[in-house]
Amino acid sequence: MHSQTVRYRMRQLDDLFGAQLHDTAAQFEMQLALRAMELRGDTVTSWTDVQL
């Protein structure tokens, strides 16, 4: 993946989640939610599909 693509996507995440990206408790909760979705076989088509 190109470095500019990574920076662009990180900016999108920062716009969407803001300070939560730097909060370790929020990071843990997001990781748990994404892992649970993966185990259930849920498909994420956009960030609005993620229920935190």
All heavy atoms as TSV, in Angstrom:
chain	resi	resn	atom	element	x	y	z
A	1	MET	N	N	0.848	-1.167	0.000
A	1	MET	CA	C	0.000	0.000	0.000
A	1	MET	C	C	0.901	1.240	0.000
A	1	MET	O	O	1.898	1.289	0.708
A	1	MET	CB	C	-0.903	-0.038	1.229
A	1	MET	CG	C	-1.871	1.094	1.281
A	1	MET	SD	S	-2.995	1.051	2.683
A	1	MET	CE	C	-3.956	-0.383	2.295
A	2	HIS	N	N	0.525	2.212	-0.743
A	2	HIS	CA	C	1.308	3.440	-0.863
A	2	HIS	C	C	1.194	4.268	0.417
A	2	HIS	O	O	0.142	4.328	1.053
A	2	HIS	CB	C	0.806	4.242	-2.059
A	2	HIS	CG	C	1.743	5.320	-2.477
A	2	HIS	ND1	N	1.731	6.566	-1.894
A	2	HIS	CD2	C	2.727	5.333	-3.401
A	2	HIS	CE1	C	2.669	7.309	-2.456
A	2	HIS	NE2	N	3.291	6.580	-3.370
A	3	SER	N	N	2.272	4.935	0.787
A	3	SER	CA	C	2.302	5.712	2.033
A	3	SER	C	C	1.262	6.835	2.032
A	3	SER	O	O	0.671	7.141	3.076
A	3	SER	CB	C	3.694	6.281	2.282
A	3	SER	OG	O	4.075	7.143	1.237
A	4	GLN	N	N	0.997	7.433	0.885
A	4	GLN	CA	C	-0.023	8.486	0.824
A	4	GLN	C	C	-1.418	7.910	1.087
A	4	GLN	O	O	-2.256	8.577	1.697
A	4	GLN	CB	C	0.007	9.187	-0.531
A	4	GLN	CG	C	1.191	10.120	-0.680
A	4	GLN	CD	C	1.180	10.782	-2.039
A	4	GLN	OE1	O	1.002	10.127	-3.062
A	4	GLN	NE2	N	1.377	12.089	-2.052
A	5	THR	N	N	-1.647	6.690	0.654
A	5	THR	CA	C	-2.925	6.030	0.904
A	5	THR	C	C	-3.103	5.800	2.398
A	5	THR	O	O	-4.182	6.042	2.952
A	5	THR	CB	C	-2.997	4.688	0.153
A	5	THR	OG1	O	-2.812	4.933	-1.240
A	5	THR	CG2	C	-4.321	3.991	0.382
A	6	VAL	N	N	-2.045	5.357	3.054
A	6	VAL	CA	C	-2.102	5.130	4.505
A	6	VAL	C	C	-2.388	6.437	5.230
A	6	VAL	O	O	-3.253	6.491	6.119
A	6	VAL	CB	C	-0.795	4.488	5.011
A	6	VAL	CG1	C	-0.782	4.414	6.531
A	6	VAL	CG2	C	-0.604	3.113	4.392
A	7	ARG	N	N	-1.692	7.513	4.867
A	7	ARG	CA	C	-1.922	8.815	5.509
A	7	ARG	C	C	-3.353	9.291	5.282
A	7	ARG	O	O	-4.001	9.795	6.199
A	7	ARG	CB	C	-0.923	9.848	5.005
A	7	ARG	CG	C	0.460	9.689	5.605
A	7	ARG	CD	C	1.343	10.898	5.325
A	7	ARG	NE	N	1.681	11.046	3.924
A	7	ARG	CZ	C	2.732	10.483	3.336
A	7	ARG	NH1	N	3.548	9.723	4.041
A	7	ARG	NH2	N	2.976	10.667	2.059
A	8	TYR	N	N	-3.865	9.118	4.069
A	8	TYR	CA	C	-5.235	9.531	3.748
A	8	TYR	C	C	-6.238	8.763	4.607
A	8	TYR	O	O	-7.147	9.354	5.201
A	8	TYR	CB	C	-5.515	9.301	2.264
A	8	TYR	CG	C	-6.958	9.483	1.883
A	8	TYR	CD1	C	-7.520	10.753	1.827
A	8	TYR	CD2	C	-7.759	8.389	1.578
A	8	TYR	CE1	C	-8.847	10.931	1.485
A	8	TYR	CE2	C	-9.084	8.549	1.234
A	8	TYR	CZ	C	-9.628	9.821	1.188
A	8	TYR	OH	O	-10.944	9.988	0.860
A	9	ARG	N	N	-6.036	7.470	4.716
A	9	ARG	CA	C	-6.966	6.652	5.500
A	9	ARG	C	C	-6.867	6.958	6.989
A	9	ARG	O	O	-7.866	6.957	7.700
A	9	ARG	CB	C	-6.720	5.174	5.223
A	9	ARG	CG	C	-7.149	4.817	3.809
A	9	ARG	CD	C	-6.978	3.363	3.520
A	9	ARG	NE	N	-7.352	3.080	2.134
A	9	ARG	CZ	C	-7.267	1.904	1.582
A	9	ARG	NH1	N	-6.819	0.868	2.286
A	9	ARG	NH2	N	-7.618	1.721	0.328
A	10	MET	N	N	-5.659	7.243	7.465
A	10	MET	CA	C	-5.502	7.612	8.870
A	10	MET	C	C	-6.196	8.946	9.159
A	10	MET	O	O	-6.806	9.116	10.213
A	10	MET	CB	C	-4.025	7.692	9.253
A	10	MET	CG	C	-3.334	6.346	9.332
A	10	MET	SD	S	-4.113	5.195	10.495
A	10	MET	CE	C	-3.841	6.042	12.037
A	11	ARG	N	N	-6.139	9.886	8.208
A	11	ARG	CA	C	-6.862	11.153	8.383
A	11	ARG	C	C	-8.367	10.910	8.428
A	11	ARG	O	O	-9.083	11.534	9.210
A	11	ARG	CB	C	-6.515	12.133	7.264
A	11	ARG	CG	C	-5.215	12.876	7.483
A	11	ARG	CD	C	-5.057	14.063	6.522
A	11	ARG	NE	N	-5.179	13.695	5.116
A	11	ARG	CZ	C	-4.157	13.279	4.361
A	11	ARG	NH1	N	-2.950	13.188	4.875
A	11	ARG	NH2	N	-4.337	12.976	3.101
A	12	GLN	N	N	-8.864	10.001	7.593
A	12	GLN	CA	C	-10.283	9.675	7.617
A	12	GLN	C	C	-10.680	9.098	8.967
A	12	GLN	O	O	-11.720	9.458	9.525
A	12	GLN	CB	C	-10.619	8.674	6.512
A	12	GLN	CG	C	-10.644	9.255	5.133
A	12	GLN	CD	C	-11.040	8.201	4.114
A	12	GLN	OE1	O	-10.491	7.107	4.093
A	12	GLN	NE2	N	-12.015	8.540	3.292
A	13	LEU	N	N	-9.865	8.197	9.489
A	13	LEU	CA	C	-10.136	7.613	10.805
A	13	LEU	C	C	-10.097	8.675	11.894
A	13	LEU	O	O	-10.931	8.682	12.805
A	13	LEU	CB	C	-9.146	6.493	11.116
A	13	LEU	CG	C	-9.301	5.225	10.296
A	13	LEU	CD1	C	-8.127	4.293	10.545
A	13	LEU	CD2	C	-10.615	4.538	10.606
A	14	ASP	N	N	-9.139	9.589	11.799
A	14	ASP	CA	C	-9.034	10.658	12.783
A	14	ASP	C	C	-10.253	11.568	12.726
A	14	ASP	O	O	-10.770	11.982	13.766
A	14	ASP	CB	C	-7.747	11.453	12.562
A	14	ASP	CG	C	-7.424	12.358	13.727
A	14	ASP	OD1	O	-7.456	11.873	14.883
A	14	ASP	OD2	O	-7.147	13.542	13.486
A	15	ASP	N	N	-10.731	11.874	11.530
A	15	ASP	CA	C	-11.943	12.691	11.383
A	15	ASP	C	C	-13.156	11.978	11.973
A	15	ASP	O	O	-14.017	12.604	12.586
A	15	ASP	CB	C	-12.213	13.019	9.913
A	15	ASP	CG	C	-11.229	14.012	9.330
A	15	ASP	OD1	O	-10.510	14.675	10.108
A	15	ASP	OD2	O	-11.172	14.100	8.088
A	16	LEU	N	N	-13.223	10.679	11.789
A	16	LEU	CA	C	-14.369	9.910	12.248
A	16	LEU	C	C	-14.346	9.671	13.751
A	16	LEU	O	O	-15.362	9.839	14.427
A	16	LEU	CB	C	-14.415	8.561	11.513
A	16	LEU	CG	C	-15.615	7.676	11.764
A	16	LEU	CD1	C	-16.899	8.366	11.328
A	16	LEU	CD2	C	-15.447	6.370	11.007
A	17	PHE	N	N	-13.193	9.305	14.292
A	17	PHE	CA	C	-13.117	8.898	15.695
A	17	PHE	C	C	-12.483	9.936	16.610
A	17	PHE	O	O	-12.640	9.854	17.828
A	17	PHE	CB	C	-12.355	7.578	15.824
A	17	PHE	CG	C	-13.088	6.421	15.239
A	17	PHE	CD1	C	-12.688	5.864	14.035
A	17	PHE	CD2	C	-14.191	5.879	15.874
A	17	PHE	CE1	C	-13.359	4.794	13.491
A	17	PHE	CE2	C	-14.880	4.815	15.337
A	17	PHE	CZ	C	-14.464	4.266	14.138
A	18	GLY	N	N	-11.752	10.887	16.059
A	18	GLY	CA	C	-11.167	11.959	16.860
A	18	GLY	C	C	-10.319	11.452	18.017
A	18	GLY	O	O	-9.445	10.608	17.844
A	19	ALA	N	N	-10.598	11.956	19.201
A	19	ALA	CA	C	-9.801	11.642	20.393
A	19	ALA	C	C	-9.879	10.164	20.780
A	19	ALA	O	O	-8.988	9.667	21.462
A	19	ALA	CB	C	-10.251	12.508	21.559
A	20	GLN	N	N	-10.913	9.462	20.344
A	20	GLN	CA	C	-11.038	8.041	20.668
A	20	GLN	C	C	-9.855	7.229	20.152
A	20	GLN	O	O	-9.508	6.213	20.745
A	20	GLN	CB	C	-12.328	7.458	20.099
A	20	GLN	CG	C	-13.570	7.892	20.816
A	20	GLN	CD	C	-14.797	7.251	20.208
A	20	GLN	OE1	O	-14.887	7.114	18.985
A	20	GLN	NE2	N	-15.733	6.864	21.045
A	21	LEU	N	N	-9.249	7.677	19.061
A	21	LEU	CA	C	-8.102	6.956	18.520
A	21	LEU	C	C	-6.913	6.974	19.474
A	21	LEU	O	O	-6.044	6.119	19.399
A	21	LEU	CB	C	-7.673	7.537	17.174
A	21	LEU	CG	C	-8.545	7.202	15.983
A	21	LEU	CD1	C	-7.987	7.854	14.732
A	21	LEU	CD2	C	-8.656	5.711	15.784
A	22	HIS	N	N	-6.871	7.945	20.372
A	22	HIS	CA	C	-5.755	8.088	21.297
A	22	HIS	C	C	-6.107	7.619	22.700
A	22	HIS	O	O	-5.273	7.672	23.596
A	22	HIS	CB	C	-5.272	9.538	21.308
A	22	HIS	CG	C	-4.991	10.053	19.926
A	22	HIS	ND1	N	-3.873	9.685	19.205
A	22	HIS	CD2	C	-5.704	10.866	19.116
A	22	HIS	CE1	C	-3.907	10.265	18.021
A	22	HIS	NE2	N	-5.005	10.983	17.936
A	23	ASP	N	N	-7.347	7.166	22.899
A	23	ASP	CA	C	-7.822	6.675	24.197
A	23	ASP	C	C	-7.688	5.152	24.208
A	23	ASP	O	O	-8.327	4.456	23.422
A	23	ASP	CB	C	-9.277	7.090	24.396
A	23	ASP	CG	C	-9.892	6.574	25.678
A	23	ASP	OD1	O	-9.165	6.002	26.519
A	23	ASP	OD2	O	-11.112	6.755	25.842
A	24	THR	N	N	-6.846	4.637	25.105
A	24	THR	CA	C	-6.576	3.194	25.104
A	24	THR	C	C	-7.821	2.365	25.400
A	24	THR	O	O	-7.991	1.290	24.829
A	24	THR	CB	C	-5.463	2.836	26.101
A	24	THR	OG1	O	-5.797	3.332	27.396
A	24	THR	CG2	C	-4.137	3.436	25.669
A	25	ALA	N	N	-8.712	2.847	26.243
A	25	ALA	CA	C	-9.948	2.109	26.537
A	25	ALA	C	C	-10.835	2.037	25.295
A	25	ALA	O	O	-11.401	0.988	24.980
A	25	ALA	CB	C	-10.694	2.752	27.694
A	26	ALA	N	N	-10.947	3.152	24.580
A	26	ALA	CA	C	-11.748	3.180	23.354
A	26	ALA	C	C	-11.123	2.294	22.281
A	26	ALA	O	O	-11.837	1.604	21.548
A	26	ALA	CB	C	-11.900	4.607	22.847
A	27	GLN	N	N	-9.793	2.309	22.182
A	27	GLN	CA	C	-9.110	1.438	21.221
A	27	GLN	C	C	-9.424	-0.023	21.502
A	27	GLN	O	O	-9.711	-0.795	20.587
A	27	GLN	CB	C	-7.597	1.651	21.299
A	27	GLN	CG	C	-7.114	2.965	20.774
A	27	GLN	CD	C	-5.625	3.149	21.027
A	27	GLN	OE1	O	-4.934	2.248	21.478
A	27	GLN	NE2	N	-5.127	4.337	20.733
A	28	PHE	N	N	-9.382	-0.395	22.767
A	28	PHE	CA	C	-9.669	-1.768	23.162
A	28	PHE	C	C	-11.099	-2.147	22.791
A	28	PHE	O	O	-11.346	-3.228	22.236
A	28	PHE	CB	C	-9.432	-1.941	24.663
A	28	PHE	CG	C	-9.691	-3.331	25.162
A	28	PHE	CD1	C	-8.848	-4.376	24.813
A	28	PHE	CD2	C	-10.780	-3.596	25.980
A	28	PHE	CE1	C	-9.083	-5.668	25.273
A	28	PHE	CE2	C	-11.021	-4.870	26.441
A	28	PHE	CZ	C	-10.173	-5.918	26.085
A	29	GLU	N	N	-12.041	-1.264	23.074
A	29	GLU	CA	C	-13.445	-1.534	22.740
A	29	GLU	C	C	-13.640	-1.685	21.235
A	29	GLU	O	O	-14.395	-2.555	20.782
A	29	GLU	CB	C	-14.330	-0.415	23.277
A	29	GLU	CG	C	-14.420	-0.398	24.781
A	29	GLU	CD	C	-15.147	0.816	25.314
A	29	GLU	OE1	O	-15.590	1.670	24.501
A	29	GLU	OE2	O	-15.267	0.921	26.540
A	30	MET	N	N	-12.962	-0.850	20.443
A	30	MET	CA	C	-13.074	-0.951	18.985
A	30	MET	C	C	-12.491	-2.275	18.494
A	30	MET	O	O	-13.073	-2.930	17.625
A	30	MET	CB	C	-12.372	0.226	18.307
A	30	MET	CG	C	-13.118	1.526	18.432
A	30	MET	SD	S	-12.364	2.856	17.476
A	30	MET	CE	C	-11.338	3.619	18.726
A	31	GLN	N	N	-11.357	-2.671	19.070
A	31	GLN	CA	C	-10.751	-3.946	18.690
A	31	GLN	C	C	-11.658	-5.116	19.041
A	31	GLN	O	O	-11.808	-6.060	18.241
A	31	GLN	CB	C	-9.387	-4.112	19.359
A	31	GLN	CG	C	-8.336	-3.192	18.800
A	31	GLN	CD	C	-7.027	-3.290	19.568
A	31	GLN	OE1	O	-6.864	-4.100	20.468
A	31	GLN	NE2	N	-6.074	-2.446	19.204
A	32	LEU	N	N	-12.280	-5.064	20.219
A	32	LEU	CA	C	-13.211	-6.125	20.608
A	32	LEU	C	C	-14.403	-6.205	19.655
A	32	LEU	O	O	-14.810	-7.299	19.240
A	32	LEU	CB	C	-13.724	-5.890	22.030
A	32	LEU	CG	C	-12.815	-6.285	23.162
A	32	LEU	CD1	C	-13.459	-5.903	24.500
A	32	LEU	CD2	C	-12.513	-7.762	23.132
A	33	ALA	N	N	-14.954	-5.044	19.323
A	33	ALA	CA	C	-16.112	-5.012	18.432
A	33	ALA	C	C	-15.761	-5.565	17.053
A	33	ALA	O	O	-16.516	-6.370	16.482
A	33	ALA	CB	C	-16.645	-3.585	18.313
A	34	LEU	N	N	-14.614	-5.161	16.525
A	34	LEU	CA	C	-14.213	-5.647	15.204
A	34	LEU	C	C	-13.911	-7.143	15.227
A	34	LEU	O	O	-14.264	-7.867	14.293
A	34	LEU	CB	C	-13.008	-4.860	14.693
A	34	LEU	CG	C	-13.302	-3.399	14.344
A	34	LEU	CD1	C	-12.011	-2.642	14.087
A	34	LEU	CD2	C	-14.240	-3.310	13.152
A	35	ARG	N	N	-13.283	-7.613	16.288
A	35	ARG	CA	C	-12.981	-9.050	16.404
A	35	ARG	C	C	-14.271	-9.856	16.522
A	35	ARG	O	O	-14.412	-10.909	15.888
A	35	ARG	CB	C	-12.079	-9.296	17.617
A	35	ARG	CG	C	-11.746	-10.733	17.845
A	35	ARG	CD	C	-10.846	-11.272	16.739
A	35	ARG	NE	N	-10.486	-12.634	17.056
A	35	ARG	CZ	C	-10.423	-13.632	16.200
A	35	ARG	NH1	N	-10.638	-13.403	14.919
A	35	ARG	NH2	N	-10.108	-14.834	16.567
A	36	ALA	N	N	-15.232	-9.364	17.302
A	36	ALA	CA	C	-16.517	-10.056	17.446
A	36	ALA	C	C	-17.236	-10.129	16.105
A	36	ALA	O	O	-17.807	-11.164	15.753
A	36	ALA	CB	C	-17.384	-9.340	18.479
A	37	MET	N	N	-17.192	-9.039	15.355
A	37	MET	CA	C	-17.832	-9.038	14.039
A	37	MET	C	C	-17.158	-10.046	13.122
A	37	MET	O	O	-17.829	-10.749	12.367
A	37	MET	CB	C	-17.787	-7.639	13.432
A	37	MET	CG	C	-18.671	-6.642	14.145
A	37	MET	SD	S	-18.521	-4.973	13.495
A	37	MET	CE	C	-19.271	-5.191	11.896
A	38	GLU	N	N	-15.827	-10.118	13.189
A	38	GLU	CA	C	-15.087	-11.072	12.368
A	38	GLU	C	C	-15.467	-12.512	12.724
A	38	GLU	O	O	-15.719	-13.333	11.841
A	38	GLU	CB	C	-13.585	-10.859	12.563
A	38	GLU	CG	C	-12.730	-11.814	11.768
A	38	GLU	CD	C	-11.246	-11.630	12.043
A	38	GLU	OE1	O	-10.877	-11.096	13.111
A	38	GLU	OE2	O	-10.452	-12.036	11.181
A	39	LEU	N	N	-15.549	-12.791	14.016
A	39	LEU	CA	C	-15.890	-14.150	14.457
A	39	LEU	C	C	-17.318	-14.537	14.074
A	39	LEU	O	O	-17.589	-15.698	13.789
A	39	LEU	CB	C	-15.694	-14.279	15.971
A	39	LEU	CG	C	-14.247	-14.252	16.446
A	39	LEU	CD1	C	-14.188	-14.193	17.974
A	39	LEU	CD2	C	-13.482	-15.460	15.924
A	40	ARG	N	N	-18.222	-13.562	14.075
A	40	ARG	CA	C	-19.612	-13.829	13.692
A	40	ARG	C	C	-19.773	-13.932	12.187
A	40	ARG	O	O	-20.813	-14.368	11.691
A	40	ARG	CB	C	-20.524	-12.714	14.212
A	40	ARG	CG	C	-20.720	-12.764	15.694
A	40	ARG	CD	C	-21.605	-11.674	16.233
A	40	ARG	NE	N	-22.483	-11.070	15.239
A	40	ARG	CZ	C	-23.272	-10.048	15.497
A	40	ARG	NH1	N	-23.282	-9.503	16.688
A	40	ARG	NH2	N	-24.039	-9.544	14.573
A	41	GLY	N	N	-18.771	-13.491	11.447
A	41	GLY	CA	C	-18.855	-13.542	9.987
A	41	GLY	C	C	-19.556	-12.343	9.391
A	41	GLY	O	O	-19.929	-12.357	8.220
A	42	ASP	N	N	-19.731	-11.292	10.194
A	42	ASP	CA	C	-20.364	-10.071	9.693
A	42	ASP	C	C	-19.459	-9.397	8.676
A	42	ASP	O	O	-18.241	-9.420	8.787
A	42	ASP	CB	C	-20.638	-9.086	10.831
A	42	ASP	CG	C	-21.691	-9.584	11.799
A	42	ASP	OD1	O	-22.413	-10.535	11.454
A	42	ASP	OD2	O	-21.788	-9.028	12.902
A	43	THR	N	N	-20.068	-8.776	7.688
A	43	THR	CA	C	-19.327	-8.044	6.669
A	43	THR	C	C	-19.509	-6.562	6.915
A	43	THR	O	O	-20.626	-6.073	7.020
A	43	THR	CB	C	-19.846	-8.397	5.260
A	43	THR	OG1	O	-19.716	-9.798	5.073
A	43	THR	CG2	C	-19.057	-7.670	4.207
A	44	VAL	N	N	-18.398	-5.850	7.003
A	44	VAL	CA	C	-18.444	-4.403	7.182
A	44	VAL	C	C	-18.247	-3.769	5.808
A	44	VAL	O	O	-17.221	-3.953	5.174
A	44	VAL	CB	C	-17.325	-3.938	8.147
A	44	VAL	CG1	C	-17.327	-2.421	8.258
A	44	VAL	CG2	C	-17.505	-4.583	9.500
A	45	THR	N	N	-19.268	-3.030	5.369
A	45	THR	CA	C	-19.159	-2.355	4.075
A	45	THR	C	C	-18.845	-0.880	4.249
A	45	THR	O	O	-18.412	-0.233	3.311
A	45	THR	CB	C	-20.458	-2.519	3.259
A	45	THR	OG1	O	-21.543	-2.015	4.024
A	45	THR	CG2	C	-20.688	-3.979	2.916
A	46	SER	N	N	-19.084	-0.341	5.443
A	46	SER	CA	C	-18.721	1.044	5.740
A	46	SER	C	C	-18.601	1.188	7.255
A	46	SER	O	O	-19.057	0.332	8.008
A	46	SER	CB	C	-19.742	2.026	5.197
A	46	SER	OG	O	-20.902	2.010	5.987
A	47	TRP	N	N	-18.006	2.289	7.696
A	47	TRP	CA	C	-17.828	2.488	9.125
A	47	TRP	C	C	-19.155	2.659	9.834
A	47	TRP	O	O	-19.259	2.450	11.033
A	47	TRP	CB	C	-16.932	3.696	9.383
A	47	TRP	CG	C	-15.506	3.369	9.147
A	47	TRP	CD1	C	-14.736	3.804	8.116
A	47	TRP	CD2	C	-14.674	2.488	9.912
A	47	TRP	NE1	N	-13.488	3.246	8.194
A	47	TRP	CE2	C	-13.421	2.449	9.289
A	47	TRP	CE3	C	-14.885	1.731	11.056
A	47	TRP	CZ2	C	-12.374	1.690	9.785
A	47	TRP	CZ3	C	-13.829	0.973	11.559
A	47	TRP	CH2	C	-12.611	0.963	10.931
A	48	THR	N	N	-20.211	3.035	9.117
A	48	THR	CA	C	-21.510	3.184	9.768
A	48	THR	C	C	-22.084	1.815	10.156
A	48	THR	O	O	-23.004	1.760	10.953
A	48	THR	CB	C	-22.494	3.925	8.857
A	48	THR	OG1	O	-22.611	3.232	7.610
A	48	THR	CG2	C	-22.019	5.350	8.606
A	49	ASP	N	N	-21.531	0.742	9.598
A	49	ASP	CA	C	-21.981	-0.611	9.963
A	49	ASP	C	C	-21.419	-1.052	11.310
A	49	ASP	O	O	-21.908	-2.007	11.895
A	49	ASP	CB	C	-21.536	-1.637	8.913
A	49	ASP	CG	C	-22.231	-1.447	7.581
A	49	ASP	OD1	O	-23.287	-0.786	7.554
A	49	ASP	OD2	O	-21.720	-1.960	6.581
A	50	VAL	N	N	-20.391	-0.377	11.809
A	50	VAL	CA	C	-19.739	-0.775	13.047
A	50	VAL	C	C	-20.504	-0.197	14.222
A	50	VAL	O	O	-20.656	1.018	14.335
A	50	VAL	CB	C	-18.261	-0.305	13.078
A	50	VAL	CG1	C	-17.600	-0.683	14.390
A	50	VAL	CG2	C	-17.508	-0.895	11.906
A	51	GLN	N	N	-21.011	-1.051	15.081
A	51	GLN	CA	C	-21.737	-0.639	16.273
A	51	GLN	C	C	-20.819	-0.744	17.470
A	51	GLN	O	O	-20.447	-1.825	17.877
A	51	GLN	CB	C	-22.968	-1.531	16.491
A	51	GLN	CG	C	-23.955	-1.516	15.347
A	51	GLN	CD	C	-24.682	-0.192	15.252
A	51	GLN	OE1	O	-25.034	0.391	16.263
A	51	GLN	NE2	N	-24.894	0.278	14.038
A	52	LEU	N	N	-20.424	0.406	18.035
A	52	LEU	CA	C	-19.553	0.392	19.217
A	52	LEU	C	C	-20.362	0.609	20.467
A	52	LEU	O	O	-21.386	1.153	20.496
A	52	LEU	CB	C	-18.472	1.461	19.102
A	52	LEU	CG	C	-17.503	1.298	17.949
A	52	LEU	CD1	C	-16.505	2.433	17.943
A	52	LEU	CD2	C	-16.764	-0.020	18.039
